[in-house]
Amino acid sequence: MLKQCVKNLLDAGLEVEYGLVLFNLSAFSTLPIGAPVSTLKAEVASKSTSNGTCTACALQSARGLLTAREDTGRYVLLVSDGQPYGPHF
């Protein structure tokens, strides 16, 4: 269900530059802000994010993506199916 919701967001045709952080017990896959939507969709579709929910890990990685670019107004959307868990909780 979560993958479908993210796909719907990416298919919406919004004028947004997306980056991606996939995570479970750690952030294990990232794509930089401005990556092609087709690449983002393929990455989400091909990965499984079971075995934990380290939201802190995801947010730390997202911060790295955001600080790598000029600040033109930025947001982080955290999509998770579980309780926060990991080394910072």
ZIBELLIN-V700425 format. One record per helix or strand. SS is the DSSP state (hx for helix, st for strand). FROM is the first residue (numbers start at 1). TO is the last residue. If there is no record, write none. Layout:
SS&FROM&TO ; SS&FROM&TO
This chain:
hx&2&11 ; st&20&23 ; st&27&31 ; hx&37&46 ; hx&55&67
